[in-house]
Amino acid sequence: MRFDVLTLFPEMFEAVLGDSIIGRARENGLIELNFIQIRDFSTDKHRRVDDYPYGGGTGMLMSVQPIYDAYMSVIKDLSYKPLTIYMSPQGRVFDQKCAIELSKNEHIVILCGHYEGVDQRVLDEIVDMELSIGDFVLTGGEIPAMAVIDTVARLVPGVLASVSSYTGESHFNSLLEYPQYTRPPEILGRSVPEVLLSGHHANIEKWKHEQSLMATYNKRPDMLEHAELSKSDIEFIEKLKKE
């Protein structure tokens, strides 16, 4: 899977995505990450990429020309149009469902805005969708873009050890993850739940699922509306309500 990121701060991406799981996936050829410096495409002698907005207003807007030329440098030899995303607080709120949808694309281009935003004309010309990581505003699109790349890339086959590495995680099935424990079996006066030491696989799986239901009910009950719940799940939740 290939990601091309149009940004004013490519060094930020290398610092965050160059190590750990994503870094290894990149080294192994499972994902391709390219960070394109928009400023390199400015035709201004001072390499400016912004200008004052028409109609007044505070701050500066990123100009069409550098962004468009940077984008064209990515797609000029392609026979297809890659999915092009603009990171924006006005966009669809990014979640695990969206990450799964995006992971089905082989090539994604992400535009990171800065300053007070981007000239609407280049958005209309190249962008297929806008994405937000929440109802708040950051100084630029770089941090949101990193979050999207990290979340989507780990769904690419081979990036994680197995499919089960992410299917049991929080949000994947609209449930939060169950609590987990490692050695020693007792510390700080607290013990690992006996069922996890029993070796009884069926009981362990039942405990994990019930703990997921309990965590979701206690922390994010709104998520249960979207979860695929069995009859026994519903009965378990009803019991929690009565406790």
DAZI-V828196 format. One line per field, one symbol per residue. phi: phi as a letter, one per 30 degrees, with the letter a starting at -180 (. if undefined). A space follows every 10 residues. Layout:
# DAZI-V828196
phi = ???
This chain:
# DAZI-V828196
phi = .cbcccacbd dddddccdbh ddddddddid bcbbccdddd cdcddcidbb adddiikdic cdddeddddd ddddcecccb cddcccdadc deddbddddd ddddddbbcb ccdahckbee dddddcdcac bbcldaccda dddedddddd ddddddejdc daeddbdcde idcibddddb bbdddbahib cdeeddcdid eddddddedd ddddddddcb eddddcddcd dddddddddd ddd
